[in-house]
């Protein structure tokens, strides 16, 4: 407010002083010009000056002059004064002093300069009269009034703005203070579950609140995932270590090597090796340091290769391969094999004896679709959104030892699919079975698929079926 008052004073006085100075300068110049003219004395002793006609008339209707003697009588005056007979500034006759006065005549405001008039007699300068030059001051006064009104309106606006700022500012900054409070509470209490309000607002504060809540939610999910991962890894490693230690203690008490105990130790060591390997793979993938080879792959040929590997598994299920399209993708063959193996192995693991697993490869709208369907136990609907999370267990009562897996296969499969620019999804029904689908970007041109003599039975163009039962020996 102090700054505004100072600004107002500068704005008010600076232009008015400049206008007044310009007017005074013009008046002084005209008065000096009249002073230099020849003085003429009338027979009655009055003083006059020989004025040129154009100066007497004056081209500017707002400028006037009067020449008078020491007593304010006689002399001459500009023609634009009309019938005005008096002095322009009666108070200006104050000796030999040049003075400026603001004078009012009727409705007219004048700025008048009065200067002494001299005559040289016998080489001596004698004061014989006065010259008064005036200019209408109405424009100056109108500008002054307009400026005063403008500054008053500005002052009123500034006062109102200050008043509104005092009222509105606390409520405007209240959301930011709440966000800062939540941030401090999270820092002090390590509680990432807190959220800030104002998410329903559509202004910048609402956008900030929603973004902050999204950040907190992401941090909370990452923190919970980390805690759950640590707990799951500890649990998964503790079980085989306990088994190994128990069998070692048993053999020590027996005083001899037990083949069954050694077999169990070997199996648990292998399971720990797989677990640590899977964890290392996911850790490298999260860090972005796991390289992927990029080359053209005949996905149908890779599919048959996986089928031959599956034939080594002993379980009373039937694996059927059908709807094989010729399709090529760009990717890493080893990682794609790992993806297929995780899905097929998972299907075999959860399909009871006598069940069936169906494999298919098709090309749809520029995508290669790999499907692995089984007639296993199925997945409850409430567990479907979480099955790709690390160590997530659908049946909490079962252990990894009973299932024989590390609990990371589906997480690795999802990462491989996403790393190749694709996605993975699942459809399942309890007691009916599950179908996992992997979508990968397909190349536009495909290579001919090699025919296996005696292994393929063409049923229709673009579809072949190969069924082989697997029996436990």
C-alpha positions in Angstrom: 0.0 0.0 0.0 2.9 2.4 0.8 4.4 1.6 -2.6 1.0 2.4 -4.3 0.8 5.8 -2.5 4.3 6.7 -3.5 3.5 5.7 -7.1 0.3 7.8 -7.0 2.2 10.9 -5.9 4.8 10.4 -8.6 2.1 9.8 -11.2 0.1 12.9 -10.1 2.8 15.5 -9.6 5.2 14.6 -12.3 3.0 15.1 -15.4 1.2 18.1 -13.9 4.5 19.8 -13.1 5.8 19.1 -16.6 2.6 20.6 -18.1 2.8 23.7 -15.8 6.5 24.1 -16.7 5.7 24.0 -20.4 3.0 26.6 -20.1 5.2 28.9 -18.0 7.9 28.6 -20.6 5.6 29.5 -23.4 4.2 32.5 -21.5 7.7 33.7 -20.5 8.9 33.5 -24.2 5.9 35.5 -25.4 6.4 38.1 -22.6 10.0 38.5 -23.5 9.2 39.0 -27.1 6.7 41.8 -26.2 9.3 43.4 -23.9 11.7 43.8 -26.8 9.2 45.8 -28.8 9.4 49.6 -29.2 7.6 51.6 -26.4 5.3 54.3 -27.6 4.1 57.2 -25.3 0.7 58.8 -26.0 0.2 62.5 -25.6 -1.7 61.9 -22.3 1.5 60.1 -21.0 0.1 56.5 -21.3 2.4 53.7 -22.5 1.9 51.6 -25.5 3.9 49.3 -27.7 4.0 48.9 -31.5 2.6 45.4 -31.9 2.6 43.6 -35.2 -1.0 42.8 -36.4 -0.5 39.1 -36.2 0.9 39.3 -32.7 -2.0 41.5 -31.6 -4.5 39.1 -32.9 -2.6 36.0 -31.8 -3.1 32.8 -33.7 -3.9 30.8 -30.6 -7.3 31.8 -29.2 -6.3 30.5 -25.7 -3.4 33.0 -25.3 -3.9 36.6 -24.3 -1.7 39.6 -23.4 -2.1 43.1 -21.9 0.4 46.0 -21.8 -0.3 48.6 -19.1 1.4 51.4 -17.2 2.5 51.4 -13.7 -1.0 52.1 -12.5 -2.7 49.4 -14.5 -4.3 51.8 -16.9 -4.0 52.4 -20.6 -1.8 50.3 -22.9 -2.9 47.8 -25.4 -4.4 44.3 -25.3 -4.8 41.3 -27.7 -7.8 41.4 -29.9 -9.0 38.0 -28.8 -9.8 39.5 -25.4 -12.9 41.0 -27.0 -14.8 43.4 -24.6 -12.6 42.4 -21.6 -11.2 45.8 -20.3 -9.5 44.9 -17.0 -6.2 43.5 -16.1 -5.4 39.8 -16.6 -3.9 39.6 -13.1 -4.5 42.7 -10.9 -2.4 41.2 -8.2 0.6 40.8 -10.4 1.6 44.5 -10.3 4.2 44.1 -7.5 7.1 46.2 -8.5 9.8 44.9 -10.7 9.3 41.3 -9.9 8.3 38.6 -12.5 5.4 36.6 -11.0 3.1 33.7 -12.1 -0.4 33.5 -10.8 -3.4 31.2 -11.5 -6.4 33.6 -12.1 -10.1 33.0 -12.6 -12.3 35.2 -14.7 -15.8 34.0 -14.7 -15.8 30.4 -15.8 -12.3 30.7 -17.3 -9.1 29.7 -15.5 -5.9 31.4 -16.6 -2.2 31.0 -16.0 -0.8 34.5 -16.0 2.8 35.8 -16.1 3.4 39.5 -15.2 6.8 40.9 -16.2 8.0 44.5 -15.8 8.3 46.8 -18.8 11.3 49.1 -19.1 12.2 52.2 -21.2 15.7 53.5 -21.6 15.8 57.3 -21.0 19.2 59.0 -21.3 20.9 55.6 -21.0 19.0 54.7 -17.8 16.5 51.8 -17.6 13.2 53.2 -16.3 10.3 51.0 -15.2 7.3 52.3 -17.1 4.7 49.5 -17.0 3.9 45.8 -17.1 3.3 43.1 -19.6 0.8 40.4 -18.7 0.6 37.2 -20.8 -2.1 34.6 -20.0 -3.1 31.2 -21.3 -6.3 29.3 -20.6 -5.8 26.7 -17.9 -9.0 24.7 -18.3 -7.3 21.8 -20.1 -4.8 21.5 -17.3 -7.5 21.5 -14.7 -9.6 19.0 -16.5 -6.5 16.7 -16.9 -5.8 17.3 -13.2 -9.4 16.3 -12.2 -9.3 13.3 -14.5 -6.0 12.2 -13.1 -7.3 12.6 -9.5 -10.3 10.5 -10.3 -8.2 7.8 -12.0 -5.8 7.6 -9.1 -8.7 7.5 -6.6 -10.2 4.7 -8.6 -6.9 2.9 -8.6 -6.5 3.5 -4.9 -10.0 2.1 -4.3 -9.1 -0.9 -6.5 -5.9 -1.5 -4.7 -7.6 -1.3 -1.3 -10.3 -3.7 -2.4 -7.6 -6.1 -3.8 -5.7 -5.9 -0.5 -8.9 -6.6 1.4 -9.8 -9.6 -0.8 -6.2 -10.9 -0.6 -6.4 -10.8 3.2 -9.7 -12.7 3.1 -9.0 -15.1 0.2 -5.3 -15.9 0.6 -5.7 -18.1 3.8 -8.4 -20.2 2.1 -6.4 -20.4 -1.1 -3.2 -21.7 0.6 -5.1 -24.0 3.0 -4.9 -27.0 0.5 -1.2 -26.5 0.1 -0.8 -26.4 3.9 -2.8 -29.6 4.2 -0.6 -31.3 1.6 2.5 -30.1 3.5 1.0 -31.5 6.7 0.4 -34.9 5.1 3.9 -35.0 3.8 5.2 -34.2 7.3 3.0 -36.9 8.9 4.2 -39.4 6.4 7.8 -38.5 7.1 7.3 -38.6 10.9 5.2 -41.7 11.1 6.3 -43.7 8.0 2.7 -44.1 7.1 2.2 -44.1 3.3 -1.5 -44.9 3.6 -2.4 -41.2 4.3 -4.0 -39.2 1.5 -4.7 -35.5 1.0 -8.2 -34.2 0.4 -9.3 -31.8 -2.4 -9.2 -34.4 -5.1 -12.7 -33.4 -6.3 -11.5 -29.9 -7.3 -10.8 -29.3 -11.0 -8.3 -26.4 -10.6 -4.5 -26.6 -10.1 -4.9 -27.5 -6.4 -7.1 -30.5 -7.3 -4.6 -31.6 -10.0 -1.7 -31.3 -7.4 -3.7 -33.2 -4.8 -4.5 -36.1 -7.2 -1.0 -36.3 -8.5 0.3 -36.3 -4.9 -2.1 -39.1 -3.9 -1.1 -41.1 -7.0 2.5 -40.7 -6.0 1.7 -41.9 -2.5 -0.2 -44.8 -3.8 2.6 -45.9 -6.1 5.1 -45.5 -3.3 2.9 -47.5 -0.9 2.5 -50.3 -3.5 6.2 -50.4 -4.1 6.9 -50.4 -0.4 4.4 -53.2 0.3 5.7 -55.2 -2.7 9.2 -54.9 -1.3 8.1 -56.0 2.2 6.1 -58.8 0.8 9.0 -59.9 -1.4 11.4 -59.9 1.5 9.0 -61.9 3.6 8.3 -64.4 0.8 12.0 -64.8 -0.1 12.8 -65.4 3.6 10.0 -68.0 3.8 10.9 -69.7 0.5 14.6 -70.0 1.5 13.8 -71.0 5.1 11.9 -74.1 4.1 14.6 -75.8 2.0 17.3 -74.8 4.4 15.3 -76.3 7.3 14.9 -79.5 5.2 18.6 -79.7 4.4 19.7 -79.0 7.9 17.2 -81.7 9.2 18.5 -84.4 6.9 22.2 -83.5 7.6 21.4 -83.8 11.4 19.7 -87.1 10.7 22.7 -88.5 8.9 25.1 -87.2 11.6 23.1 -89.1 14.3 22.9 -92.2 12.2 26.6 -92.0 11.6 26.2 -93.0 7.9 25.2 -91.6 4.6 21.5 -92.1 3.8 20.7 -92.1 0.1 17.1 -90.8 0.6 18.4 -87.9 2.7 21.0 -87.1 0.0 18.3 -87.1 -2.6 16.2 -84.7 -0.6 19.1 -82.4 0.0 19.9 -82.4 -3.7 16.3 -81.6 -4.6 16.1 -78.7 -2.1 19.4 -77.4 -3.3 18.2 -77.4 -6.8 15.0 -75.7 -5.8 17.0 -73.0 -4.0 19.2 -72.6 -7.1 16.1 -72.1 -9.3 14.6 -69.6 -6.8 17.8 -67.6 -6.6 18.2 -67.7 -10.3 14.6 -66.4 -10.9 15.1 -63.7 -8.3 18.3 -62.6 -9.9 16.6 -62.5 -13.3 13.7 -60.3 -12.0 16.1 -58.1 -10.2 18.2 -57.5 -13.3 15.0 -57.0 -15.3 13.8 -54.3 -12.8 17.1 -52.6 -13.0 17.0 -52.6 -16.8 20.3 -54.5 -17.0 19.0 -57.7 -18.6 19.8 -57.6 -22.3 17.4 -59.1 -24.8 18.4 -60.4 -28.2 16.4 -59.0 -31.1 16.2 -61.1 -34.2 13.6 -62.6 -36.5 12.1 -65.8 -35.0 9.8 -68.4 -36.6 7.4 -68.7 -33.7 5.7 -71.8 -35.0 9.1 -73.7 -35.1 9.8 -72.5 -31.6 6.4 -73.8 -30.5 7.1 -77.4 -31.8 10.5 -77.3 -30.1 8.8 -76.6 -26.8 6.4 -79.4 -27.5 9.3 -81.9 -27.8 10.7 -80.7 -24.5 7.3 -81.1 -22.8 7.3 -84.8 -23.9 10.0 -85.4 -21.2 7.6 -84.6 -18.4 5.9 -87.7 -16.8 2.3 -87.0 -15.8 -1.0 -88.6 -16.7 -2.2 -85.7 -18.9 -2.8 -85.2 -22.6 -1.1 -82.3 -24.4 -2.8 -81.3 -27.6 -1.5 -78.8 -30.1 -3.8 -77.2 -32.6 -4.4 -74.1 -34.8 -0.8 -73.5 -35.7 -0.3 -70.5 -38.0 2.9 -69.5 -39.7 4.0 -66.4 -37.9 7.3 -64.6 -37.2 8.1 -62.2 -34.4 11.1 -60.1 -33.5 12.6 -61.1 -30.1 14.9 -63.3 -28.0 14.3 -67.0 -28.6 15.7 -68.1 -25.2 13.4 -65.8 -23.3 10.4 -66.7 -25.4 11.1 -70.4 -24.7 11.2 -69.5 -21.0 7.9 -67.8 -21.3 6.2 -70.8 -23.0 7.9 -73.3 -20.6 6.6 -71.3 -17.6 3.0 -71.4 -18.9 3.1 -75.0 -20.1 4.7 -76.2 -16.9 2.3 -74.3 -14.8 -0.6 -75.9 -16.7 0.8 -79.4 -16.3 1.4 -78.8 -12.6 -2.2 -77.8 -11.9 -4.0 -80.2 -14.2 -5.0 -83.5 -12.5 -4.4 -86.9 -14.0 -6.6 -87.6 -17.0 -6.8 -83.8 -17.9 -6.0 -82.1 -21.1 -3.7 -79.2 -22.1 -4.3 -77.4 -25.4 -1.6 -75.3 -27.1 -2.4 -73.0 -30.0 -0.6 -70.3 -32.1 -2.5 -67.9 -34.3 -2.1 -64.6 -36.0 -4.8 -61.9 -35.5 -4.7 -58.3 -36.6 -1.0 -58.1 -36.7 -0.5 -59.9 -33.4 0.8 -63.4 -32.7 -1.4 -65.1 -30.1 -0.1 -68.0 -28.0 -2.7 -69.8 -25.9 -2.1 -72.4 -23.3 -5.4 -73.9 -22.0 -5.9 -76.6 -19.4 -8.7 -78.5 -17.7 -7.1 -78.0 -14.2 -8.4 -76.8 -10.9 -8.9 -73.2 -12.1 -8.3 -69.9 -10.3 -10.9 -68.1 -8.1 -12.1 -64.8 -9.4 -10.7 -62.9 -6.4 -7.2 -64.2 -7.1 -7.0 -63.4 -10.8 -5.8 -59.8 -10.5 -2.8 -61.0 -8.4 -1.5 -64.2 -9.9 1.2 -62.4 -11.9 2.6 -60.9 -8.6 5.8 -62.5 -7.2 5.3 -65.3 -4.8 1.5 -64.9 -4.9 -0.1 -68.1 -3.7 -3.7 -68.9 -4.7 -4.0 -71.8 -2.2 -2.5 -70.4 0.9 -2.7 -73.8 2.6 -0.2 -75.4 0.1 3.5 -74.8 0.2 6.0 -74.4 -2.7 7.5 -77.7 -1.8 4.2 -79.4 -2.4 3.8 -77.6 -5.8 7.4 -77.8 -6.7 7.7 -74.2 -8.0 9.3 -71.0 -6.9 6.2 -68.8 -7.3 8.0 -66.5 -9.8 7.1 -68.2 -13.1 4.1 -66.1 -14.0 5.9 -62.9 -13.0 8.8 -63.8 -15.3 6.3 -64.7 -18.1 4.6 -61.3 -17.8 8.0 -59.5 -17.9 9.1 -61.3 -21.0 5.9 -60.6 -22.8 6.0 -56.9 -21.9 9.7 -56.7 -22.8 8.8 -57.9 -26.3 6.1 -55.2 -26.6 3.3 -57.6 -25.8 0.9 -58.5 -23.0 -0.4 -61.6 -21.2 -3.8 -62.3 -19.8 -5.7 -65.2 -18.2 -9.3 -66.4 -18.2 -10.2 -69.0 -15.6 -13.1 -70.8 -13.9 -12.8 -72.9 -10.8 -13.2 -76.6 -11.6 -13.2 -76.0 -15.3 -9.7 -74.8 -16.1 -7.6 -71.8 -17.2 -6.5 -70.3 -20.5 -3.4 -68.1 -20.6 -3.0 -65.9 -23.7 0.2 -64.1 -24.8 0.0 -61.4 -27.5 3.2 -60.5 -29.3 3.7 -58.0 -32.2 3.9 -60.1 -35.4 6.0 -59.4 -38.4 4.2 -58.8 -41.7 6.0 -61.5 -43.7 6.3 -65.1 -42.4 8.6 -67.9 -43.5 7.3 -71.3 -44.6 6.8 -73.7 -41.7 8.7 -77.0 -41.9 6.6 -80.0 -42.2 7.3 -83.0 -39.9 6.7 -86.3 -41.8 4.1 -88.3 -40.0 3.6 -85.9 -37.1 1.1 -83.5 -38.5 -2.4 -84.2 -39.7 -3.8 -81.3 -41.7 -7.5 -80.8 -40.8 -8.1 -77.5 -42.6 -5.9 -74.7 -44.0 -4.1 -72.9 -41.2 -4.9 -75.5 -38.6 -3.0 -78.7 -37.5 -3.6 -80.9 -34.5 -1.0 -83.0 -32.7 -2.2 -85.0 -29.6 0.2 -87.1 -27.4 -0.8 -88.6 -24.1 1.8 -88.5 -21.3 1.7 -91.4 -18.9 3.6 -91.8 -15.7 6.1 -94.7 -16.2 
